[in-house]
Amino acid sequence: MCGIVGVVSHSPVNQLIYDSLLLLQHRGQDAAGIATANGSNFHMHKANGMVRDVFRTRNMRSLPGNSGIGQVRYPTAGSASSEEEAQPFYVNAPFGIILAHNGNLTNWQQLKDEMFRIDRRHINTNSDTEVMLNVLAHELQLSSSGLQLDPAALFKAVSGVHRRVRGSYAIISLIAGYGLLGFRDPFGIRPLCLGKLETPEGVEWMLASESVAIEGIGFEFVRDVAPGEAVFIDLDGNVHSQQCAASPSLNPCIFELVYLARPDSVLDGVLVYNVRLRMGDYLAEKIKRELPDVAIDVVMPIPDSSRPAAMQVAKKLGVEYREGFFKNRYVGRTFIMPGQAVRKKSVRQKLNAMGIEFKGKNVLIVDDSIVRGTTSHEIVQMARDAGANKVIFASAAPPVKFPNVYGIDMPTRGELVAHGRSDEEVARMIGADHLVYQDVEALKQAVRDINPALKGFEASCFDGNYVTGDVTTEYLDRIETARLAPSSQSDRDADRDAASEAIDGGGPARSQLHLQLSVG
């Protein structure tokens, strides 16, 4: 999961992109980067860390130009936190292209090999974003014959990308001297939306992962980019768009709505906050069915993303809603932290239980999801330590039984607490008296209640259905083997420490990278 943004303006864009990345910071705290175009020159600065740590005044001054792109990242598929793989990426031919990517390419290894053997392009990192950049560059070379570039050639190139690339991808790229190109994979797994701002000098345009990044800086949300569609905004502010995929279908990642996206964002016609409310409605109905004789004194959320669902559960059950857990906002997400000891320590630092709300009560705790179960076990124990009589645990999402290979760095199958286990077994593992999961179909219906036009979803972590059709058991075996590949325990420990630091907020960027690229 990453956050990407691109702007074509009539004035310097560095501050606009910086402000937008702050609004997308929840999508990645591992690294950040901005690239701008000033005439024929690209200027880029990127490093590990949070946006506020990566960019100082001197860095912002070195990013002139009226068009640019930016990205916030956390690593996927178990990759290490590497400054060399921070985005955007740059290639000088043809034209000069800078690109940022949100998603994960399932066939990137095959493409990397093809780049070397057939396309004669060298890939210098293990980033699938660099692979995507070179695939796009190769297709642009073919479609334009290396000469003048026009929208028709751009769209032909994107069609070529769709034919070759598998997996999930939302792409924003800046082409020197031409403009901003954005496109989305044919399944629409990762979000991408378009916004505009009317100014006395003319219309300014913006592409971003979520609508909150557009509206939060004063732009107007226009629409979502359709699956397979490409949008090209030239440097004069003219917008061209075309469907570039043979058989596009909309299958947005449902985990975006459960956990990843900001509640005030609109993705594919769905206000995230409203979906989380409906998730609470359906979860309450299941609790009534499965636990009709269980007395519940109070409903409590795990802050922050489970609050809307918990409020609706309390309302539907006719039970008091209370805030019993309080969050330290300077500790990051825990479900992607490798290493049980690291996660256990992080949960205790992240949450504090207020005893007065627990003592002697039967407490229903609502969380957005249960992944490894380590966090849930610690939360249940905290409730018991605070004096709870009974602890009932409810997940607003269904059981996470399968890895996500489309850009969310979930654990291997063996690390997923619900993989191969019954609900009763999971309840015992996390220490709860009772456990209730959301049903998969109820979750999908919660989304359709908000936007009935949505028919399909990418819900593979819940139902094991990988919509791109190329993910097999053998593929999952390979990526899990690669995930556990470090040759020694010390290597694995080092990787865990690096990942933990990245997710916990990154800290000051250790070594800043700034590039000024002259494009002829």
Buried (B, 14 or more C-beta within 10 A) or exposed (E): BBBBBBBBBBEBBBEBBBBBBBBBBBBBBBBBBBBBBBEEBBBBBBBBBBBBBBBEEEBBEBBBBBBBBBBBBBBBBBBBBBBEBBBBBBBBBBBBBBBBBBBBBBBBBEBBEBBEEEBEBEBEBBBBBBBBBBBBBBBBBBBBEEEEBBBEBBBBBBBBBBEBBBBBBBBBBBBBEBBBBBBBBBBBBBBBBBBBBEEEEEBBBBBBBBBBBBBBBEBEBBEBBBBBBBBBBBBEBBBBBBBBBEEBEBBBBBBBBBBBBBBBBBBBBBBBBBBBBBBBBBBBBBBEEBBEEBEBBBBBBBBEBBBBBBBBBBBBBEBEBBEBBEEEEEBBBBBBBBBEEBBBBBBBEBBBBBEEBBEEBBBBBBBBBBBBBBBBBBBBBBBBEBBBBBBBBBBBBBBBBBBBBBBBBBBBBEBBBBBEBEBEEBBEBBBBBBBBBBBBEBBBEBBBBBBEEBEBBBBBBBBEBBBBEEBEEEBBEEBBEEBEEBEEEEEBBEBBBBBBBBBBBBEEBEEBBEBEBEBE
